[in-house]
């Protein structure tokens, strides 16, 4: 195995379940569901009857950027 392959960053999953997100960012599942319900966190519905909710990695990054960028602006005022 080459040195470059040993130091690669792990590739994040393309889609996260609400439970995965809650564990990843350290909030409750209810908080993630509230963000989805309010429209703050973009999501995709999959499966029969579109019952499975998944969040794309890029949508998570956008959400966190908006949320924490706004918080840092509010704190500096």
TANORBEL-V60199 format. One record per pair of residues at least 6 apart in sequence whose C-alpha atoms are under 6 Angstrom apart, sorted by the first residue. I is the first residue (numbers start at 1). J is the second residue. Records with the same first field share a line. If there is no record, write none. Layout:
I=J + J
//
This chain:
14=56 + 57
15=54 + 55 + 56
16=54 + 55
17=54
19=29
22=28 + 29
35=41
41=63
42=59
43=54 + 55
44=53 + 54
45=52 + 53
46=52
//
